[in-house]
């Protein structure tokens, strides 16, 4: 059996009754978290431009189409997936999964919500399709690295989002195989998106995969055929992208589902740095309690694992960020900002901060190195160790493996709601926040999701 056939058959057969209560509850939390990150990004240029692009196209039939987040406008599902995905992703604050290939699986929500609305589905349908998309993407990430060969993780997203869309549009398994071929062959993305000085495209790389995935599923449901053997073929994924063949293990009610193994972000930062930020804040509490101030810091040495060093610590651009997108992928800057300010929030990524002299001076006294013992702790955790030396020679050291929000140290429901409200404040009213939270906590009871995320921004 071809891998695309295996993925299609599993997707086609899975029913809502096969889901665990834990997977259902976690899906609700991810809708809350994703809408929160969307609202936090609402006024940012990438989100605004993507939104305006989608608002320029109206769905063809009354009642059809998909909502552009924060508006009453219905556009085509592929454009809604693109626009909403840019909102979810821009702040680099949406959820994460780390394995042989890293991922942000809530990116898939842009596709599943858009198609559920266009297809007239209910809340249980949307939950099921979202669990499917998470399962497919994270299982592919477990199977083989794309990053090692210069390709981007969003390449796997075309497969996961297309299968989520296929489930909602009710495609047969054979049609789902064609959809994977159509989505996969034209969404092979290079990792240049995340290399050097990072641009606005980082916010849209996966949302573009969602757009392609939804477009592919829509073609397949009308009988359009796609390239055969998208994984195994002589020019397929195995030979061209991963340099290995692989299989995947998919979830069940007995074994559970991948969505419960993924992590919600506690800080608006690239995930490999979450434990470094956590350690920095703990160190700051220690030295402040001893009577020191941030101005007393002399040098900082960071030790980490290969993925963190290579992705967010090795390039010269990461030590002199010139954009928000680069700053939130600079482990050195984010750790220094946490040490100096005692927090890391959206304001930490304003130019006056990441170009500020006191941050850059400390960044010049910061080093990073890969450590064998920390490599052994990844990807089960994300172990980072900081050694901070004060001007009088006193040293502080802290290692964190499971930062707040990790599956090994999960956030509570109250913390998820608090994160949502902090991102929604100033964008929508408290009354609207309450209504949206109620709708998402009760998503499994919704007879229709046609108006989910339809609201007016203040």
C-alpha positions in Angstrom: 0.0 0.0 0.0 1.3 3.5 -0.9 1.7 5.9 2.0 -0.8 8.3 0.5 -3.3 5.4 0.4 -2.6 4.5 4.1 -3.2 8.1 5.1 -6.3 8.4 3.0 -7.8 5.1 4.3 -7.2 6.1 7.9 -8.7 9.6 7.4 -11.7 8.2 5.6 -12.5 5.6 8.3 -11.9 7.7 11.4 -15.2 8.8 13.1 -15.9 11.3 15.9 -16.8 8.4 18.2 -13.2 7.2 17.7 -11.8 10.3 19.4 -10.7 10.4 23.0 -12.2 13.0 25.5 -8.6 14.3 25.9 -8.3 15.0 22.1 -11.7 16.7 21.9 -10.9 18.9 24.9 -7.4 19.8 23.6 -8.9 20.7 20.2 -11.1 23.3 21.9 -8.1 24.7 23.7 -6.3 25.0 20.3 -9.2 26.9 18.7 -9.1 29.4 21.7 -5.3 29.7 21.5 -5.3 30.1 17.7 -8.0 32.8 17.7 -6.0 34.6 20.5 -2.9 34.7 18.4 -5.0 35.8 15.4 -6.4 38.8 17.4 -2.9 39.7 18.7 -1.7 39.9 15.1 -4.8 41.6 13.8 -3.2 45.0 13.2 0.1 43.8 12.0 1.0 44.4 8.3 1.2 40.7 7.1 -2.2 40.0 8.7 -3.7 43.1 7.3 -2.4 42.5 3.8 -3.5 38.9 3.8 -7.0 40.0 5.1 -7.4 42.7 2.4 -6.5 40.2 -0.3 -9.2 37.8 0.9 -11.7 40.6 1.3 -11.3 41.4 -2.3 -13.0 38.2 -3.3 -16.5 37.3 -2.4 -17.9 33.7 -2.2 -20.0 32.9 -5.2 -23.2 31.8 -3.6 -25.2 33.1 -0.6 -24.4 31.2 2.5 -21.4 29.5 0.9 -17.8 30.4 1.4 -15.7 31.0 4.6 -15.4 33.8 7.1 -12.3 36.1 7.1 -11.5 36.3 10.8 -12.9 39.4 12.5 -15.3 40.3 9.6 -18.7 39.5 8.2 -17.1 38.8 4.8 -17.3 35.3 3.2 -14.6 34.5 0.7 -13.5 31.4 -1.1 -12.3 28.7 1.4 -8.7 28.7 -0.1 -8.4 32.5 0.4 -9.9 32.3 3.9 -7.4 29.6 4.8 -4.6 31.9 3.5 -5.7 35.0 5.3 -6.7 33.4 8.6 -3.5 31.3 8.6 -1.4 34.5 8.4 -3.2 35.8 11.5 -2.7 32.6 13.5 1.0 32.4 12.7 2.3 36.0 12.6 3.2 36.5 16.2 5.0 33.1 16.4 2.8 32.5 19.4 0.7 29.5 18.1 1.4 25.9 19.2 4.3 23.7 18.4 5.4 20.1 17.9 9.1 19.1 17.9 10.5 15.9 16.5 12.8 15.0 13.6 11.0 17.9 11.9 9.5 20.9 13.9 6.0 22.1 13.2 3.2 24.5 14.2 0.2 22.1 13.8 -2.5 24.7 14.7 -1.6 26.3 11.3 -3.9 23.5 10.0 -6.9 25.1 11.7 -7.0 27.8 9.0 -7.8 25.1 6.5 -10.2 23.0 8.6 -12.3 26.0 9.7 -12.5 27.4 6.2 -13.7 24.1 4.7 -16.0 23.3 7.5 -17.8 26.6 7.0 -18.0 26.2 3.2 -19.3 22.6 3.6 -21.9 23.5 6.2 -20.4 21.2 8.9 -21.1 21.1 12.6 -18.7 21.4 15.5 -18.0 17.7 15.9 -17.0 17.5 12.2 -14.6 20.4 12.6 -13.0 18.8 15.7 -12.6 15.5 13.9 -11.0 17.1 10.9 -8.6 19.1 13.1 -7.5 16.1 15.0 -6.9 14.3 11.7 -4.7 17.2 10.4 -2.7 17.3 13.6 -2.2 13.5 13.5 -1.0 13.5 9.9 1.4 16.4 10.2 3.0 15.3 13.5 3.3 11.7 12.3 5.1 12.9 9.2 7.4 15.0 11.5 8.2 11.9 13.5 9.0 10.0 10.4 11.7 12.1 8.7 13.4 15.5 8.7 12.9 18.0 5.9 15.1 20.7 7.6 18.2 18.5 7.3 18.0 18.8 3.5 17.0 22.5 3.2 13.2 22.0 2.9 10.6 23.6 5.2 8.2 22.0 7.5 5.2 23.5 5.7 5.8 20.9 3.0 4.2 18.3 5.3 1.4 20.8 5.9 0.1 20.4 2.4 -0.7 16.8 3.1 -2.2 17.3 6.6 -4.4 20.3 5.6 -5.6 18.6 2.4 -6.7 15.5 4.3 -8.5 17.6 6.9 -10.2 19.4 4.1 -11.0 16.1 2.3 -12.7 14.8 5.4 -15.0 17.8 5.7 -15.9 17.8 2.0 -16.7 14.0 2.3 -14.2 12.7 -0.3 -13.8 9.0 -0.9 -10.4 7.5 0.0 -9.4 7.2 -3.6 -10.1 10.9 -4.1 -8.1 11.7 -1.0 -5.1 10.1 -2.6 -5.4 12.4 -5.6 -5.8 15.4 -3.3 -2.5 14.5 -1.6 -0.8 14.3 -5.0 -2.2 17.7 -6.1 -1.3 19.4 -2.8 2.1 17.8 -2.3 3.6 18.2 -5.8 3.2 22.0 -5.9 3.9 22.9 -2.3 7.5 21.9 -1.9 8.9 24.9 0.1 12.5 25.7 0.8 13.7 26.6 4.3 15.0 30.0 3.1 11.8 31.3 4.7 13.5 30.9 8.1 17.1 31.7 7.2 19.1 34.9 7.7 17.0 38.1 8.2 13.4 36.8 8.2 10.6 38.5 6.2 6.8 38.7 6.4 6.6 35.5 4.5 7.2 33.5 7.7 3.7 34.4 8.7 2.3 33.1 5.4 4.4 30.0 4.5 2.0 27.6 6.1 -1.1 29.6 5.3 0.0 29.3 1.6 0.3 25.5 2.2 -3.3 25.6 3.5 -4.4 27.6 0.5 -2.8 25.0 -1.8 -4.2 22.1 0.2 -7.8 23.4 0.2 -7.5 24.2 -3.6 -6.2 20.6 -4.2 -9.0 19.0 -2.1 -11.6 21.1 -4.0 -10.2 19.9 -7.3 -10.1 16.3 -6.2 -13.7 16.3 -5.0 -14.7 17.3 -8.6 -12.8 14.4 -10.1 -9.5 16.0 -10.8 -6.6 13.5 -10.6 -3.2 14.2 -9.1 0.3 12.9 -9.6 0.7 9.2 -8.6 3.1 7.9 -5.9 3.6 11.4 -4.4 5.8 9.8 -1.7 7.4 6.7 -3.3 7.7 7.9 -6.9 11.1 8.4 -8.7 10.7 12.1 -8.2 8.6 11.9 -5.0 9.1 13.0 -1.4 11.3 10.1 -0.4 13.9 10.5 -3.1 13.7 14.3 -3.5 13.1 15.6 -0.1 13.9 13.2 2.8 16.6 10.9 1.4 14.8 8.0 3.0 11.7 5.9 2.9 9.4 5.8 5.9 6.1 4.7 7.3 3.9 6.4 9.9 2.1 5.3 13.0 -1.4 6.8 13.3 -3.5 7.3 16.4 -6.5 5.4 17.8 -8.9 5.6 20.7 -6.6 3.1 22.5 -3.3 4.8 21.8 -4.5 8.4 21.8 -3.8 11.2 19.3 -0.9 13.5 18.5 -2.7 16.7 19.4 -2.2 15.8 23.1 1.5 15.5 22.5 1.9 19.1 21.1 2.5 22.3 23.1 0.9 25.6 23.6 3.4 28.6 23.8 3.6 30.5 27.0 5.8 33.2 25.5 5.6 34.8 22.0 8.9 33.2 20.8 10.2 30.5 18.6 9.7 27.3 20.6 13.2 26.1 21.0 13.9 29.3 23.0 10.9 28.8 25.4 13.0 27.0 28.0 15.8 29.5 27.7 13.4 32.3 28.4 12.0 30.3 31.3 15.5 29.8 32.7 16.4 33.5 32.2 13.3 34.7 34.2 14.2 32.3 37.0 17.8 33.5 37.0 16.6 37.1 37.1 14.5 36.4 40.2 17.5 34.8 41.9 20.0 37.6 41.2 17.4 40.4 42.0 16.7 38.6 45.3 20.4 38.8 46.1 20.4 42.5 45.5 21.8 42.6 42.0 20.4 44.6 39.1 20.4 43.8 35.3 23.1 46.4 34.9 25.4 44.2 37.1 25.4 41.4 34.4 28.7 40.8 32.8 28.3 37.9 30.5 25.9 35.1 29.5 26.7 31.7 28.2 23.9 29.6 26.7 24.1 25.9 26.1 21.6 24.1 24.0 20.8 21.3 21.5 21.6 21.2 17.8 18.2 22.3 16.5 18.1 25.4 18.7 21.7 26.4 17.9 21.3 25.9 14.2 17.9 27.5 13.8 17.9 30.4 16.2 21.5 30.8 17.4 24.1 30.3 14.7 23.5 32.9 12.0 25.0 36.4 12.3 21.7 38.0 11.5 20.2 36.4 14.7 22.7 38.5 16.7 21.7 41.8 15.1 18.0 41.4 14.2 16.5 44.1 12.0 12.9 42.9 11.9 10.4 41.5 14.3 10.5 38.2 12.4 14.2 37.8 13.0 14.1 39.0 16.6 11.5 36.3 17.6 14.0 33.8 16.0 17.0 35.0 17.9 17.6 32.9 21.0 20.3 35.3 22.2 18.1 38.4 21.9 15.0 36.9 23.5 17.0 35.5 26.4 18.8 38.8 27.0 15.5 40.7 26.8 14.0 38.4 29.5 17.0 38.9 31.7 16.9 42.7 31.4 13.1 43.3 31.4 11.9 40.4 33.5 9.3 39.5 30.9 9.0 38.7 27.2 5.9 39.9 25.5 4.8 41.5 22.2 6.5 44.8 23.1 9.8 42.9 23.3 9.8 42.8 19.6 9.5 46.5 18.8 12.5 48.0 17.0 13.2 50.3 20.0 13.9 47.1 22.0 15.8 44.8 19.6 17.9 47.7 18.4 18.3 49.2 21.9 21.9 49.7 23.1 21.5 48.0 26.4 20.2 44.8 24.7 22.8 44.8 22.0 25.6 45.4 24.5 24.6 42.4 26.5 24.1 40.4 23.3 27.7 41.1 22.5 28.6 39.5 25.8 26.5 36.4 25.1 27.7 33.2 23.6 26.0 29.9 22.6 27.3 26.4 22.3 25.9 22.9 21.6 26.1 20.5 24.5 26.0 16.7 24.2 23.9 16.1 27.3 21.3 18.6 26.1 21.2 16.9 22.7 20.2 13.7 24.4 17.2 15.4 26.1 15.7 16.5 22.7 13.0 16.2 21.4 11.5 14.7 24.5 12.1 18.1 26.0 13.8 21.3 25.0 16.7 21.5 27.5 18.5 24.8 27.6 21.2 25.8 30.2 22.2 29.3 31.1 25.3 30.4 33.0 25.2 34.1 34.0 28.3 35.8 35.4 27.9 39.1 37.3 30.5 41.9 37.2 31.9 40.9 40.6 32.4 37.3 39.4 29.4 35.6 41.0 27.8 33.0 38.8 24.2 31.8 38.4 23.2 28.7 36.4 19.8 27.2 35.5 18.7 24.4 33.2 15.1 24.0 32.0 13.8 21.1 30.0 10.0 21.4 30.1 9.0 25.1 29.9 5.4 26.1 30.8 3.1 25.0 28.0 5.1 21.9 27.0 3.2 18.6 27.0 5.5 17.7 30.0 4.4 20.9 31.8 1.0 21.9 30.3 -0.9 25.1 30.7 -4.2 25.0 32.6 -7.5 25.9 30.9 -7.4 29.2 33.0 -4.0 30.0 31.6 -5.1 29.3 28.0 -8.1 31.7 28.6 -5.8 34.3 30.1 -3.5 34.2 27.2 -6.5 34.6 24.8 -7.8 37.6 26.7 -4.4 39.4 26.9 -4.2 39.0 23.1 -7.9 40.0 22.5 -7.8 43.1 24.7 -7.9 46.3 22.7 -9.1 44.3 19.6 -12.5 43.1 20.7 -14.8 43.9 23.7 -14.9 41.7 26.8 -18.4 40.8 25.9 -17.3 39.5 22.5 -14.4 37.6 24.2 -16.9 35.9 26.5 -19.2 34.9 23.6 -16.3 33.5 21.6 -14.9 31.6 24.5 -18.3 30.1 25.2 -18.6 29.1 21.5 -15.3 27.4 21.4 -15.6 25.6 24.8 -18.9 24.2 23.4 -17.7 23.5 19.9 -18.8 19.9 20.1 -22.4 21.0 20.6 -22.4 23.4 17.7 -24.9 22.4 15.0 -23.1 24.7 12.5 -19.7 26.4 12.5 -20.7 28.8 9.7 -20.3 31.9 11.9 -17.4 30.8 14.1 -14.8 33.6 14.3 -17.3 36.0 12.7 -17.3 39.1 14.8 -16.6 42.8 14.6 -13.2 44.2 15.6 -13.4 47.2 17.9 
